[in-house]
């Protein structure tokens, strides 16, 4: 499995009554199919996966699978608090046709978790999974960062094929790339560090920002691949600003509103995530318009 390029971390659109809108899911995928993104990550952090029931999660996975172009690689977020539930969700994703799973760290009992906790958890999941898995380290949400020693220990497992590291720690990315087996895929989850992550050997990125700005994220990736580093750095500076305004300061509601501005189906988030103020909406609209002057207005 070759996992490289830019993957939007998909949102889960809701109707005004907060029910999942599968038609909006499919419409977004049809539009993304026209871009050069490498594939899609469904039910990750940006997809409000912790807000969804099992039935809703299955319906989203099925809708994404139905609408995705054949050449797009699909990755399902399947991490749960228990090892057994993570295995069950991963097997379900495989049944629904997903070739890979993204598994976040358990975190609820983090005061008693140790490196060995995660090593045993991930090895058990990988042993039981019918599809390859990627580790998912997202300390801004879980309070836990997988460190280099346990990542390298897990990288030796044949069914653990990579990691999405959302910590923004470029030293860690370089350490993993330099020490893990050659076919271990390292992807960043931070739009603000795409360029430096690629520079030290990451193969791509899974990004919330790419849900709203897929073309610009892909453009940065392709500039690096072509060795056009000065232009890549200039674009990275713009995406640092966009990521801060849209994602860091406003979270999933910010991503969804930026999608609305672009003409995608973003919409509302589920409570307790709150809607944006008009001031924040104007700020996001301004950022999106600078990168895409022809962006639709909502």
C-alpha positions as CSV (number, residue, x, y, z in Angstrom):
1,X,0.0,0.0,0.0
2,X,1.4,3.4,-1.1
3,X,-0.1,6.2,1.0
4,X,1.1,9.6,-0.2
5,X,-0.3,13.0,-1.1
6,X,-3.1,15.1,0.4
7,X,-6.1,13.6,2.1
8,X,-9.0,15.8,3.3
9,X,-10.2,14.9,6.8
10,X,-13.8,14.8,5.9
11,X,-16.5,16.6,7.9
12,X,-19.8,15.0,8.7
13,X,-22.6,17.4,7.4
14,X,-25.7,17.6,9.5
15,X,-29.2,18.9,8.6
16,X,-30.7,21.8,10.7
17,X,-32.0,19.2,13.2
18,X,-28.5,17.7,13.6
19,X,-29.3,14.5,11.7
20,X,-26.6,13.2,9.4
21,X,-27.0,14.4,5.8
22,X,-25.8,11.6,3.6
23,X,-26.7,13.5,0.4
24,X,-24.4,16.3,1.5
25,X,-21.7,13.8,2.3
26,X,-22.0,12.4,-1.3
27,X,-22.1,15.9,-2.8
28,X,-18.8,16.9,-1.1
29,X,-17.1,13.7,-2.3
30,X,-18.3,14.3,-5.9
31,X,-16.6,17.7,-5.8
32,X,-13.5,16.4,-4.2
33,X,-13.3,13.7,-6.9
34,X,-12.6,16.6,-9.4
35,X,-9.5,17.6,-7.4
36,X,-6.1,15.9,-7.2
37,X,-6.5,14.8,-3.5
38,X,-5.1,11.3,-3.0
39,X,-8.1,10.0,-1.1
40,X,-10.4,10.6,1.9
41,X,-10.3,10.0,5.6
42,X,-13.8,9.5,7.0
43,X,-14.7,9.5,10.7
44,X,-11.6,11.2,11.9
45,X,-11.6,14.1,14.4
46,X,-12.9,16.6,11.9
47,X,-15.7,14.2,11.1
48,X,-17.1,14.7,14.6
49,X,-16.8,10.9,15.0
50,X,-17.1,11.0,18.8
51,X,-20.5,12.6,18.3
52,X,-21.9,9.8,16.1
53,X,-23.8,6.6,16.9
54,X,-22.6,3.3,15.5
55,X,-25.4,3.4,12.9
56,X,-24.5,6.9,11.8
57,X,-20.9,6.0,11.5
58,X,-21.7,3.0,9.3
59,X,-23.9,5.2,7.1
60,X,-21.2,7.8,6.6
61,X,-18.6,5.2,5.7
62,X,-21.0,3.6,3.2
63,X,-21.9,7.0,1.6
64,X,-18.2,8.0,1.2
65,X,-17.5,4.6,-0.3
66,X,-20.4,4.9,-2.7
67,X,-19.4,8.4,-3.9
68,X,-15.6,8.2,-4.0
69,X,-13.9,7.8,-7.4
70,X,-12.2,4.5,-7.8
71,X,-8.7,5.9,-7.8
72,X,-9.1,7.7,-4.4
73,X,-7.7,5.8,-1.4
74,X,-10.2,5.5,1.5
75,X,-9.2,5.5,5.1
76,X,-11.7,4.9,8.0
77,X,-11.2,6.3,11.5
78,X,-11.9,3.4,13.8
79,X,-10.3,4.2,17.1
80,X,-12.2,3.7,20.3
81,X,-11.5,3.6,24.0
82,X,-11.3,-0.1,24.3
83,X,-9.2,-2.5,22.3
84,X,-12.2,-4.8,21.6
85,X,-14.3,-2.0,20.3
86,X,-11.5,-0.7,18.1
87,X,-11.1,-4.1,16.6
88,X,-14.8,-4.4,16.0
89,X,-15.0,-1.0,14.2
90,X,-11.9,-1.8,12.1
91,X,-13.4,-5.1,11.0
92,X,-16.7,-3.3,10.1
93,X,-14.7,-0.7,8.0
94,X,-13.1,-3.6,6.2
95,X,-16.5,-5.1,5.4
96,X,-17.7,-1.8,4.1
97,X,-14.8,-1.8,1.6
98,X,-12.2,0.4,3.3
99,X,-8.6,-0.7,2.6
100,X,-7.0,1.0,5.6
101,X,-8.0,2.3,9.1
102,X,-6.8,5.2,11.1
103,X,-6.7,4.4,14.9
104,X,-6.4,7.1,17.4
105,X,-4.9,6.6,20.9
106,X,-7.2,5.7,23.7
107,X,-7.1,8.5,26.2
108,X,-9.8,8.6,28.8
109,X,-7.8,6.8,31.5
110,X,-4.5,8.5,30.5
111,X,-3.2,9.0,34.0
112,X,-2.5,5.3,34.2
113,X,-1.6,4.7,30.6
114,X,2.1,4.0,29.7
115,X,4.0,3.4,26.6
116,X,3.4,-0.4,27.0
117,X,-0.4,0.4,27.1
118,X,-0.3,1.7,23.6
119,X,2.1,-0.9,22.3
120,X,-0.1,-3.7,23.5
121,X,-3.3,-2.0,22.3
122,X,-2.0,-1.3,18.8
123,X,-0.4,-4.7,18.4
124,X,-3.7,-6.4,19.4
125,X,-5.6,-4.3,16.9
126,X,-3.1,-4.9,14.1
127,X,-3.1,-8.7,14.8
128,X,-6.9,-8.8,14.5
129,X,-7.4,-6.4,11.7
130,X,-8.1,-7.7,8.2
131,X,-6.8,-4.3,6.8
132,X,-3.6,-2.3,7.4
133,X,-3.8,0.3,10.1
134,X,-2.2,3.7,10.7
135,X,-1.4,5.0,14.1
136,X,-3.1,8.4,15.0
137,X,-1.4,10.7,17.4
138,X,-3.5,13.8,18.1
139,X,-2.5,15.3,21.4
140,X,-4.5,18.5,21.0
141,X,-7.6,16.4,21.5
142,X,-6.5,13.4,23.5
143,X,-3.8,14.9,25.6
144,X,-1.5,12.1,24.5
145,X,1.4,12.1,22.0
146,X,2.8,8.9,20.8
147,X,6.6,9.2,21.3
148,X,9.3,8.0,18.9
149,X,10.3,4.9,20.8
150,X,6.8,3.4,20.9
151,X,6.1,4.4,17.3
152,X,9.3,2.7,16.2
153,X,8.4,-0.4,18.2
154,X,4.9,-0.5,16.5
155,X,6.4,0.2,13.1
156,X,8.0,-3.2,13.1
157,X,4.5,-4.8,13.0
158,X,3.7,-5.8,9.4
159,X,0.1,-4.7,9.6
160,X,0.9,-1.2,11.0
161,X,1.8,0.7,7.9
162,X,2.1,4.3,9.0
163,X,1.2,7.2,11.3
164,X,-0.8,10.4,11.1
165,X,1.1,12.7,13.5
166,X,-0.9,15.8,14.4
167,X,1.5,17.1,17.1
168,X,3.3,19.4,14.7
169,X,6.6,18.1,16.1
170,X,8.9,18.0,13.0
171,X,11.8,16.5,15.0
172,X,9.6,13.5,15.7
173,X,8.6,13.2,12.0
174,X,12.3,13.2,11.1
175,X,13.2,10.6,13.7
176,X,10.5,8.3,12.6
177,X,11.3,8.7,8.9
178,X,15.0,8.1,9.6
179,X,14.6,5.0,11.8
180,X,11.4,3.2,10.8
181,X,11.3,0.6,7.9
182,X,11.4,2.3,4.5
183,X,7.7,1.5,3.7
184,X,6.4,3.0,6.9
185,X,4.2,5.9,5.9
186,X,4.5,9.1,7.9
187,X,1.8,11.8,7.3
188,X,1.4,15.1,9.1
189,X,-1.9,16.2,10.4
190,X,-0.9,19.9,10.6
191,X,-1.5,22.2,7.7
192,X,0.9,24.7,9.3
193,X,3.8,22.2,8.9
194,X,3.2,20.5,5.6
195,X,6.3,21.9,4.0
196,X,8.8,21.1,6.8
197,X,7.2,17.7,7.3
198,X,7.7,16.9,3.6
199,X,11.2,18.3,3.8
200,X,12.2,15.7,6.4
201,X,10.6,12.8,4.6
202,X,6.8,12.7,5.3
203,X,4.8,11.3,2.4
204,X,1.8,13.5,2.7
205,X,-0.8,15.0,5.0
206,X,-4.3,14.3,6.3
207,X,-5.8,17.7,6.9
208,X,-8.9,19.4,8.2
209,X,-7.9,22.5,6.1
210,X,-8.0,20.3,3.0
211,X,-11.7,19.8,3.5
212,X,-12.2,23.5,2.6
213,X,-9.0,24.3,0.6
214,X,-8.1,21.0,-1.1
215,X,-6.6,22.7,-4.2
216,X,-4.1,24.8,-2.2
217,X,-3.0,21.9,0.0
218,X,-2.4,19.8,-3.1
219,X,-0.6,22.6,-4.8
220,X,1.8,22.9,-1.9
221,X,2.4,19.1,-2.0
222,X,3.1,19.2,-5.7
223,X,5.4,22.2,-5.5
224,X,7.6,20.2,-3.1
225,X,7.5,17.2,-5.3
226,X,8.7,19.3,-8.2
227,X,11.5,20.9,-6.2
228,X,10.0,24.4,-6.4
229,X,10.9,25.1,-2.8
230,X,10.7,28.9,-2.8
231,X,7.1,28.9,-4.1
232,X,6.3,26.1,-1.7
233,X,7.5,28.1,1.3
234,X,5.5,31.1,0.1
235,X,2.3,29.1,-0.1
236,X,3.1,27.4,3.2
237,X,3.2,30.9,4.8
238,X,-0.3,31.6,3.5
239,X,-1.6,28.2,4.7
240,X,-0.2,28.8,8.2
241,X,-2.4,31.9,8.4
242,X,-5.4,30.2,6.9
243,X,-5.0,27.2,9.2
244,X,-4.7,29.4,12.3
245,X,-7.8,31.4,11.4
246,X,-10.0,28.6,10.2
247,X,-8.9,25.5,12.2
248,X,-6.9,26.4,15.2
249,X,-9.1,29.3,16.3
250,X,-12.5,28.0,15.3
251,X,-12.2,24.2,15.1
252,X,-14.7,22.1,13.2
253,X,-17.3,24.9,13.0
254,X,-14.6,27.0,11.3
255,X,-13.8,24.3,8.8
256,X,-17.5,23.8,8.0
257,X,-18.0,27.5,7.5
258,X,-15.0,27.8,5.2
259,X,-16.5,24.9,3.2
260,X,-19.8,26.8,3.0
261,X,-17.9,29.8,1.6
262,X,-16.3,27.6,-1.0
263,X,-19.7,26.1,-2.0
264,X,-19.2,22.8,-0.3
265,X,-21.7,21.3,2.2
266,X,-20.3,22.2,5.6
267,X,-23.3,23.4,7.7
268,X,-23.8,23.1,11.4
269,X,-21.9,21.1,14.0
270,X,-23.5,19.1,16.7
271,X,-23.8,20.6,20.2
272,X,-22.0,21.2,22.4
273,X,-19.9,22.7,19.5
274,X,-21.3,26.2,19.1
275,X,-22.0,28.1,15.9
276,X,-19.7,30.9,14.9
277,X,-20.3,34.5,15.6
278,X,-20.7,36.9,12.6
279,X,-17.3,38.4,13.4
280,X,-15.6,35.0,13.1
281,X,-17.5,34.2,9.9
282,X,-16.3,37.4,8.3
283,X,-12.8,36.7,9.4
284,X,-12.9,33.2,7.7
285,X,-14.6,34.6,4.6
286,X,-11.8,37.1,4.3
287,X,-9.1,34.4,4.5
288,X,-10.8,32.1,2.0
289,X,-11.4,35.0,-0.4
290,X,-7.7,35.8,-0.4
291,X,-6.8,32.3,-1.4
292,X,-9.8,31.8,-3.7
293,X,-11.0,35.2,-5.0
294,X,-13.9,33.6,-6.8
295,X,-15.2,31.8,-3.6
296,X,-18.9,31.8,-3.2
297,X,-20.5,33.8,-0.4
298,X,-23.1,32.3,2.0
